[in-house]
Amino acid sequence: MNQLPELTLRGMILGGIITLIFTASNVYLGLKVGLTFSSAIPAAVISMAVLRFFKNSNILENNLVQTQASAAGTLSAVIFVLPSILMMGYWQNFEFWQTFILCACGGCLGILFTIPLRRAMVVNSPLPYPEGVAAAEILKVGSATTSNTKNAMREILLGSGIASLLTLCTNGFRLFSMEANFWFSAGGMVTQIPMGFSTALLAAGYLIGIASGIAMLIGSFIAWGILVPYYTSLVPVHGDIGAIAETIWSQKVRFIGVGMIGIAAIWTLITLLKSIFDGISVSIQSIKNKKAGIAVNRKDTDLSPFAISLLTCFIIFGLGVVFYSFISNTLDGYLLWIYIIVGVCVSVGMGFFVAAACGYMAGLIGSSSSPISGVGILGVIISSLIVLALGLSFHLLDSTEGVSFATALALFMTTVIVSIACIANDNLQDLKTGFLVGATPYRQQIALVLGCIAGALVIAPVLNLLYEAYGFTGMMPREGMAESQALSAPQATLMTHIAQGIFSSTLEWNYIVWGIGLGVSVILVDIVLKKKTSFSLPPLAVGMGIYLPPTLQTPLVIGSIMGFFILKSLHKHYSAEEIKKRQNKGILLASGLIVGESLMGVLIAGIIVVSISAGGGDSPLAIIEHSPFGDIIGLICFMAVIAFFIQRMLRTKH
């Protein structure tokens, strides 16, 4: 593959177009329902379909297109924070240059910070990277010319067809539900048995493995089997018990998960320090070898330390400029420069920390399920505390205007942190795909920088367009607008409440502290398990089990358990060679499920945007708005997919 072209002009143009389209779709979807979709796999499929019409298109070129376009699914997650500055009334609209520079610089730092982690977390790591593996399988099948291609493509198309049909029936036609909650109340305690019916998450669970699945199950049990029942027993429960329990989970228990994710992320970074320094050492040695005329493996070549240092300095200068633009409207003199230096240093320093943690989380459960909003909560808490300390030192919080500025600045800093986290979340996933298909790492890193810049260009215009068209819940641009059409922006609303709670001294810290204590306990258990047994209990996965909505976790856990028993059965009946073949078949089928749901999700999102823009509703394809048997039908379909997957893997005829 040494002679195959990778970073081509046509590929960069195609990647840029896909990035712009998917970023816009993700911004809308994130503001509407608080979720974004991974664009890497849909981008890979689109790239192969388009570049097939050109001469000399190849797997490496397609990989670079999906690498560039994958920035759309991740960088758009800055909408979890950025709208909060407008929602608190500090901004009247999204200023283009500030938003662009903020997102582009943060995203590029996310790439640079994860480069030293590539060898430790991709090449020499057992982390599953479910979406990275799925994208690699899609690329291999689409580019292969061997006799096995037909069978492999059949598995992917089969999985894609099943997942896309189910997604169309749930999210489009609304014939049955994508999730179900069965609530229970006894002795004043409320809990639920949650069920999510996402086939993409089922497939991701199959790919992540049993250790992470069980860890998330333990976290979910701590949240919904212990904490939520306990807290609901302390308050009078009347009316909608589900709504009461959900409120307690989001306002109390979820912050315990935030504390646990925070301490687990710090521990993850500590355990990776040696590998990070080893990676830097290897990069420096490869440069020395190149200068000495010693051949360097193309597949193990990152951007050079000099290039990384130069780009980092340039980006930090860009952040300094945008912080100057933001702060100079309120401060001048020496205070202006103090706040600029503190803002940049905190954003960059915290960003490096979250880059390692988010890369690990993406490797563990995939980019789509990685709790970026949890990282945002940590970022806004730390940024707010630092700005609060500065404000008290210089008496800037004595006025309402000063408090408003300090709150907005903390959110501004958090936007940089989340930008770094988003792309770090994605970069290592892309590098895993590249590692599996034989790509050149430094070219992937260049492609992702281009993707960041393209995505950052469209975020401000799309945010302004959506705000002017629909407004945000509680913040409308004009009088007389329909509140029912307003975008809820749930994460941005939460970030606003947290920042304002810190500056008004109304935030309850005890839940975060309890989460830190619980996290330390799980870390100690994990250390003992690794020393004494062959098992582990990933602390981050337990924290995510507490933090993530339970309907997202259920299919992940079921998928991981399903994969465990399938593998166990295969070992009983087949040879090592046959087991390997069937495992590859399972990866292809799982990849198809992820691809089908992703592509159909993109298509439905586009239809929704067109419908609302034309004055229609947000469910233009709905045949039944509220199916009375939706939960039961959804559960039956989900169980049918599980049975089909198991039968496909274990059937005698292969």
N, C-alpha and C positions, 0 to 999 in steps of 0.2 A: 504493500500500500504506500510505499515511500514516494511513488511518482504521481499518485492521485492528487488532483487539485482540491484544496480545502476551502480557504478563504477567498472566494471569488466575488467579482463585482455583482454578477446576477444574484448570487446567494445573499449578499449583503442587502441588495435592494428588496428582494423577496422577504428576507427576515425583517427588514424595517417596516414593510407594509403590514405584515402579519402582527408585528409588535404594536403598531398604532391601532389596529382594529381590536386586538384582544385587550389592550390596555383600556380602551374606551368601554368595552363590554364589561370588564372587571370592575371598573370604577362605578358604573351604574349598579351592577349586582351587589357590590360591597356596601354601597350606601342604602340600597333598598332592603336587603335582608341580612347584611353583616357577614356575607360569605364571598370568597373569590375562588375561582377555579384555576388549576394548574394548566398553563397553556403549552407546556413542553411537548406533550404527546400529540395533541391536535396539530401543533405546528409541524411536527415530524411527518405526520400523515399528509398534510397539505403540501409540504415541501416536496415529498416524493411524488405526489400527484402532478405538481407543476413542473418540476425539473426533469421529469421523465420525457418531456417533449424536447429537451435540449440535448445536444451531443455531449458526451463525456461526463454526464452527471453521475455521481457516485455516492457511496455511503458516507464518506467523510464530509463531502459538501452538504449533504442533507443534515448531517449531525451539527454542522456549524450554523445552519439556518435555524434548527430547533433550539440550539444554545442561545442564539441571539434573541429569538422570539420568546423564549421562556421568561425573559425579564418582565414581560407583560403581566404574567400571572402573579408575580411576586412584588414588583415595585409598586403596583397599584394598591398594595396593602397599606401604603402611607395614608390612604383615605380613612384608615382607622384612627388617625390622630389629627391630620391637617385641618379637616372641617371644624374641629373643636375651637380653633382660634376665631373662626367666623361665628360659630354658635354662641360663644361667650360675648360677642359684640365688639371685639377688638378690631377685626377686619370687616370691611363692607363687601369685599369680593376677594377672589384669589389672584393676587398680583403675579403676572406671568413670570417675570425674571426671577423673583425671589423663590417662587415655587419650583421653577425649572432648575435653578442652580442648587437649591436645597436637595431635591430628589436625585439629580444627576451626581452630585458630589457624594451624597450618602450612599447611593447605589454602587458607585465606583470604589469607594472605600470597602464596601462589603466584599467586592471581588478581591481586592488587594489583601485584605486581612485574612482571607481564607486560602490564599495561595500556599503559605507555609504549612497549612493543614492537609494538603492534598495527599502526601505520602502516608501521613499518620492515619487519616480518616477515610481514605479511598483505596489506596494501593495495599496497605498493610492492615486493613481493618475488616472485621467480620460483619460490620453494619450492613443491613440488607438493601438500603436505598430502593424501595419498591418502585417508585416512579422512574428512577434512573435505569433500573434493570428492564422495566417494561418498555421504555423508550428505545433502549438498545436492541431489544428483541424485535420491535417494530421495524427499526432501521435495517437490521440484519435480514429479516424476511423480505422486506421491500427491495433490497439491493442484491439478494442472493440469486445465483443462477444454477444452483445444484439441484439434484433430483429430489431433495428433501423440501424444497421451497414450497411445493404445492401442498404437502401435508401441513407444514408449519403455517402457511397462509390460511389454510382451512380452519385451524384452531383459533387464530386471531379473528378471522371474519365471523366465526361461530360465536365467540365471546362478545365481539362488538355488536353483532346483530341482536343477541339476547339483551345486553345492557342498554343499547339505544332504544329498543322497543319498550322495555320496562320504564326507562326514563321518560320517554314520550308519553306513555300511559299515566305516569304519576305527575311529573312536572308540567306536562303539556295538556293532555286531555283530562287530567284530574279524575281518572276512573277509579283509582285506589290510592292509598296513602304511601308516602315515603318513610313514614315512621309511625309508631304507636306508643302510647304511654298508658300503663295500667296502674292506677293509683290505689293505695291502701291506707286506711286510717284505723289505729287501735290505741286506746288509752291516751288519746291526744297526740300520738306520734304519727307522722305522715311519711310515706316513702312511695317508691314506684318500681315497677319492672319495666324498664325502657326497651324499646326495640327500634332499631334503624334498619331499613331495607335497602341500603345503597349497595349495589353490586360492585361498584368501584372500591368501596371501603372493605367489602368482603374479600376482594382480590388482594388489596393492599395488606390485609391481615394475614392472608395466606403467604404473602411474600416476606413479612417482617419476622415471622417465627414465634415460637411458643413463649420464650422468655419475656419479650416485650408485651405480648398479649396478656399473659398472666399478671405482669406488673401493673398494666392498665386496669385489669379486672380488680386487683387489690385496691388500687386507688379509687375506683368507682364504688367499691363496697364501703371503703372508709367514708366516702362522701354521702352515699345514699343509703347505706346500711347502718351507719352509726351517727354521723354528724347531723344530717338533715332531720332524721327522726328525733334526735336529742333536742335540737333547737326548736322544732315545731311543737314539742311537748311543753315548751316554756311560754308559749303564746296561745291565746284563745283561737281555735280553728273553727271558723264558720264560713259557709258559702263554698266557693271554689277551692277545695283543698289543694288541687294541683297548682293553682296560681300562687297560693300562699307558700307552698314548698319551693316552687321555682324562685320566688322572691328571696326567700331565706338562703337558698343556694347561691344566687347571684350576688347578694349583698354581704354574706358572711362566709359561707363555705368556700366559695370560689377564691376568696382572698387567702384562705389557708393554702389552697393550691398554688397561688401566686408566690407565697413565701417559700413553699417547698420547691417550686421550679427555680426560684432565685438561688437558694443554697445549693441545690443540685447542679445548677449551671456553673456556679463557682467551683464546686468539686470537680466537675467535668473538665473545666479549664486547667485546674491544678494537675489532674491526671494526664493531661495532654501536653504539659509544658516540655517534658523531655523530647517527645515526638516532634513538637514544633521546632525546637532548637536543632534537632537532628535533620529535619526537613530543610531548614535554612542552611545548615552546614553542607548538605548534599547539593543544594542549588549553587552555593559558592564554589564547591569542588568541581561541578560540571562546567562552570565558567572557566576555571583554571585549566581543565582538561581541553576545552575548546581552544583556548589561547595557545596551549602547548601542542595542538594538532592532534590530540587524541579524540577518536570518534565518540560522539555523544548520541545516546539513543533518542531518536526523535520523539518517541512516545513518553519520554520521561523529562521533557524540557519545559520548564515554567518560564514566565517572564523573569528576567534577570533581577537580582537584588538592586542593581543600579536603577533599572527601569522602574521597579516598584517604589524605590525611595524617591525618585524624581517625580513620579506621578502622585505619590502621597503628598509631597511638598506642594505641588501645584494645586491639588484638591484642597488641602488645608488653607492655602491662600484664598481659593474660591469661597470656602466657608467663611473665612474672615471677612471677605467683601460682603457676603449676603447677611452676616450678622451685623456688620456696620450699617447696612441699609435698614435693617429691622430696628436696631437699638438707637440709632442716631435721631430718630423722630422724637425720642423721649429724653435721652441723656446726651451730655457733651462733656468735654474736658477729660480729666483723668478717669472719671467714672465710666465714660463710654468705653475706653480701652480696657479697663478692668473687666467689664461685663463681656466684651468681645472675647478676651483671652479665656475667661472662665467658661463661656458658652462653647467655644470651639474645643477647648481641652476636655470638658466633661462629655461632649458629644462624641469626640473621637475616642477617648479612653473607654467610655461605656460601650461604644460601638465595637471596639476590639473584643471586649468581654462577651458581648452577645453574639458576635460572629461565630466564635467557637461553639457556644451553646446551641445556637440555631442550626449550625451545620450538623451537629450531633443529632439534634432532634429530627431534622429532615432525613438523616440517614436511618434513624430508628423507625419512623412511622410514615415518612413521605412529606413532601412540601405542602400538599393540600391540607394535611391534618396537623401540621406543626403549629403550636399555639402562639402565633405572632402577637396577638392581642395581649397575651400574658406577658410577653417581653415588653410590649408597649406600656403595660401597667407598671412594671418594674422601672422602666425608663422614666415615666412621668413622676413616679414617687421620688426617685433619686434626684432628678433634675429640679423638682419643686423644692425639695429639702435644701439643696445647695443654693438655689436662688432665694429661698426664704432666709437662709443664714446671711447671705450678702445683703439682702434688703434690710434686715434688722441692724446689721453693722453700719449701714450708711443711711438709716432712717428714711428709706424710700417707701416703706409700707405705711407711713403715717396718713396717706391720703388714699381716696378711692381710686384715683388715676394710677397711683403707684402700685397698688395691689393688682389692678387690671393689667398693667404692663408686666409685672412679675409673673402673673399666671400665664399670660400669652407667651412670654419668653420661655418658660418651662415647657410649654407645649411645642414651641418652635424647636427647642433642643431635642425634644422627644421625637419629633419628625425625622431628624437626622439619624437618631439611634434606630428608629424603626426602618428607615431606608436601608441602613447597613444590615440590619437583621434580615430584612426581606431577601436581599440579594445573596447574602451568605447562606441563607436557607436554600437557595436555588443553585448557587454556584457549584457546591460539592455534589449535588444531585446530577448536574450536567457533566461534571468531571468524571463521575462514575459511568455515565453513559459513554463518554469519550474513551475512558479506560477499556470498556468492554468491546468497543468497535475499532480500537486502534488509532484514535485521534491524537493530534498534537496538542498538549495542554495549553501552551502559550497562545496558540491560535484560538482556542476556545475562550481563553480569558480576554483576548482582543474582541472577539465576537460579542461577548457579554457586555463589555464596555459600550460597544455600539448599541446594543439593545437597551442599556440603561439610558443612554442619551436620547434614543428615539422614544422610549416610553415616557421619559421626563418631559419631553416636548408637548405631549398631548394631555398630561394630567390637569394642568391649570385650565385650559380651554374647556375640557369636558366637565370639570367641576363647576366652572362658571355657568356653562350651558344648563346643567342639571339643576343648579341652585336657582337660576332665573326661571326655569321652566316649572319646577315643582316645589322648591324650597326645602328646608329641613324641618323636622318636627320641632316646634317651639321657636323657630327662627325663619320667618317668611320674608322674602325681599319686597313684597308689596301687600297692601291691604286687599282684602276680598278674595285671596287665593284659597282654594279648597284644601283644608288641612288633611282630608282623606287621601290626597295625592302626594302629600309631603313625604320625602325620603327620611326614613327613621334614623339612619346613621348610628346604629346602636353602640358600636365601640367608641366612636367620637364623643357621643353623649356621656359614656362612662368615663372617658379620659377627662372631660370637662369637669364632671362631678368630683373626681379624685383630686385634680389640681386645685379646684376651688375649695374642696374640703381641707386640704393641707394648709392653704393660706388663711382659712377661717377657723382652723383648729377644730374641725368637726369630724375628721376622718378617724375611724376606729382602727387603731394599730394592733390591737391584741390578736386579731385573726392572722395577720401576716407573721407576727412573732411566733404564734403557735405553729404555723406552717413551717417556719425555719426549724423549730425544735423537732417537729415530726420528720422533716427532711434529714436532719442529722441522725436520727434513729434509723431511718431506712438506709442511709449511707453505711452506717456501722453494720447493719444486717447484711448488706450486699458484700462488704469486705469479708465478713466471716464466711458467708456462703461460698465465695470464690476461693477462699483458702481451704475450706474443709470439704467442699463438694464440687460437683461439676455444674452446679446451678448458679444463677445470678438473679438479682432483683434490681434492675436499672432504676435508680432514684428519679431520674427525669420522667421515665414512663409512669411511675407511680404518681408523681406530681401532676402529670397530664391527665391521668385517670380521675383525679379530683377536679381539675380545672375544666376539661373539655365537656361539652354537653353529652350526656350519657347515650343519646341516640346516635351520636357519631362513633362512640366507642364500641357499642354492641356488635356491629358487623366486623369491626377490626378484631375484636376478641374471638368471635365465632370463627372468623377466617383463620386466625392463628391456631386455634384448637383443631379445626378441620385439617389444616396442613400437617399438624403433629400426628394425628391418627392415620392420615393417608400415608405418610412416610413410614410409620410404624408397620402398617399393613404391607407396604411394598417390601420392606426388609424381610418379612416373613415368607414371602412367596416368590421373590425374583432375585436374579443375579445383580451384582453391582453395576454391570453395563446396562442392563434393562432398567434398573432403578434410575440411572442417570438419564436415559431416554425419556422416561415417564416424568421425571422432575422437569426436564426441559419443556415437555408438553404442557405441564401444569403452569409453568411460567408464561408460555405463549397464550394459554387460555385465560389466565389471570390478566395478562397484558391486554387482551382483547376486551375483557370486561371493563378495565380502566379506560381504554380508548373509546369504547362505545358510549359510556356515560359522559365522558369529557366532551366528545364531539357533539352529542345531542344537547348537552347543557349549553354549549356555545350557540348552537342553532336556536334553541328556545330563547336564550337571552337576547339574541338579535331580533327575533320576532317580537318579543315583549317591548324592546326599545322602539321599534318601528310602530307598534300598536299605540303606545303611549304618546309618541310624537305626533301621531295622526289623530289624537283625541280619544283613542280607545282605552280599554282597561288593561290591567296588568296580568290578565289571564285570558288572552285572546283565543287560545286553542281549547279552553275548557269546555267539555261536553257536560260534565256534572260538577257543579261547584262544591257540593258537600255530599259525597257518597255515603249512605248509611252503613254500608258494609265495607267501606274503604280499608279499615284497619285489618279486617280478617282476610280480605282478598290480597292485600299487600303482604301479609305474613305467609299466606299460602304460596304466592309467587316466589317469595324469598326462599322459603324452604325447598321449593321445586328447583331453584337454581343450585342450592347446596347439594341436593340429591343428584342433580345432573352432573355437577362438577366431580363429586365422589365417584359416580358410576363411570364417568369418562376416564378418570385416572386409574381405576382399579379393574376395569373390565378385562376379561381374559384375552380377547382379541385386541391386539394393539395396532 
